[in-house]
Amino acid sequence: MVPVLLVLLLALILFGAGFAVKVLWWVAVAVLVVWLLGFVLRSTSAGGGRSRWYRW
């Protein structure tokens, strides 16, 4: 009985880790798209040049 529970627990942990990694990949893709859009669509400054779109 204990080995069956350990195998089920291991399967549950691996499934949860795989799901979390997949979600993190989708978050990384969304952040990359937002970063690229911010880089491409940044506004121009009063002097006609491109301003920095980040704060640092």
Rosetta silent file (secondary structure, phi, psi, omega in degrees, C-alpha in Angstrom):
SEQUENCE: MVPVLLVLLLALILFGAGFAVKVLWWVAVAVLVVWLLGFVLRSTSAGGGRSRWYRW
SCORE:     score description
SCORE:     0.000 S_00000001
   1 L     0.000  -41.938 -179.194    0.000    0.000    0.000 S_00000001
   2 H   -64.868  -43.339  177.859    2.796    2.436    0.865 S_00000001
   3 H   -61.505  -35.111  178.300    4.650    1.967   -2.467 S_00000001
   4 H   -65.847  -42.561  177.716    1.428    2.682   -4.363 S_00000001
   5 H   -64.703  -38.820  178.086    0.915    5.881   -2.385 S_00000001
   6 H   -65.506  -40.449  178.148    4.515    6.917   -3.005 S_00000001
   7 H   -66.194  -42.321  177.806    4.149    6.350   -6.748 S_00000001
   8 H   -64.639  -40.109  177.351    0.900    8.322   -6.820 S_00000001
   9 H   -64.499  -42.282  177.553    2.486   11.124   -4.812 S_00000001
  10 H   -62.967  -42.563  178.097    5.472   11.199   -7.163 S_00000001
  11 H   -63.451  -40.427  178.265    3.170   11.309  -10.191 S_00000001
  12 H   -64.507  -42.287  179.174    1.193   14.162   -8.627 S_00000001
  13 H   -65.243  -44.884 -179.701    4.349   16.144   -7.880 S_00000001
  14 H   -65.905  -38.234  177.038    5.732   15.640  -11.393 S_00000001
  15 H   -64.987  -42.358  179.041    2.397   16.600  -12.978 S_00000001
  16 H   -64.990  -40.166  178.702    2.228   19.741  -10.837 S_00000001
  17 H   -66.305  -41.565  178.458    5.805   20.703  -11.686 S_00000001
  18 H   -63.740  -40.579  177.859    5.177   20.162  -15.384 S_00000001
  19 H   -64.831  -41.757  179.828    2.041   22.289  -15.251 S_00000001
  20 H   -65.161  -40.204  179.124    3.872   25.073  -13.396 S_00000001
  21 H   -65.560  -39.210  178.873    6.720   25.050  -15.922 S_00000001
  22 H   -64.926  -41.635  177.907    4.240   25.258  -18.801 S_00000001
  23 H   -63.860  -41.086  178.986    2.482   28.216  -17.163 S_00000001
  24 H   -64.347  -34.927  175.858    5.837   29.934  -16.605 S_00000001
  25 H   -63.135  -42.822  178.964    6.669   29.501  -20.305 S_00000001
  26 H   -65.274  -37.953  176.739    3.408   31.237  -21.277 S_00000001
  27 H   -64.427  -41.764  179.219    4.146   34.066  -18.823 S_00000001
  28 H   -63.546  -39.652  178.024    7.643   34.448  -20.304 S_00000001
  29 H   -65.592  -41.929  179.295    6.210   34.641  -23.837 S_00000001
  30 H   -63.584  -42.554  178.861    3.665   37.279  -22.762 S_00000001
  31 H   -64.796  -38.966  178.194    6.384   39.382  -21.081 S_00000001
  32 H   -63.550  -41.680  178.725    8.561   39.105  -24.192 S_00000001
  33 H   -63.943  -44.156  179.122    5.704   40.304  -26.419 S_00000001
  34 H   -63.903  -39.957  179.013    4.994   43.270  -24.126 S_00000001
  35 H   -63.827  -44.046  179.675    8.716   44.124  -24.026 S_00000001
  36 H   -66.126  -39.624  177.393    8.997   43.996  -27.814 S_00000001
  37 H   -64.481  -41.008  177.577    5.873   46.124  -28.252 S_00000001
  38 H   -65.727  -33.995  178.745    7.229   48.692  -25.815 S_00000001
  39 H   -71.286  -38.882 -177.540   10.532   48.730  -27.655 S_00000001
  40 H   -79.218  -38.833 -172.410    8.906   49.190  -31.080 S_00000001
  41 L   -99.143   23.110 -179.862    6.120   51.582  -30.088 S_00000001
  42 L   -68.088  149.767 -175.202    8.084   53.942  -27.858 S_00000001
  43 L   -82.386  159.955  176.884    7.215   57.599  -28.231 S_00000001
  44 E   -89.542  153.756  179.438    9.456   60.296  -29.646 S_00000001
  45 L   -86.431  178.219 -177.793   10.783   63.110  -27.482 S_00000001
  46 L   -64.638  -29.505 -179.631   10.286   66.832  -28.072 S_00000001
  47 L   -81.002   -0.802  179.666   13.591   67.042  -29.958 S_00000001
  48 L    95.640  -12.496  179.416   12.473   64.431  -32.470 S_00000001
  49 L   -86.900  169.473  178.671   14.678   61.660  -31.123 S_00000001
  50 E   -81.746  133.168  177.846   13.578   58.489  -29.510 S_00000001
  51 L   -91.071  165.615  175.669   13.282   58.619  -25.751 S_00000001
  52 L   -76.246  135.274 -178.460   14.041   55.770  -23.390 S_00000001
  53 L   -95.151   -0.038  176.071   10.910   53.750  -22.642 S_00000001
  54 L  -110.738  163.651 -172.374   12.282   52.344  -19.409 S_00000001
  55 L   -92.628  -15.377 -177.063   12.796   54.262  -16.165 S_00000001
  56 L  -100.361    0.000    0.000   16.340   53.247  -15.253 S_00000001
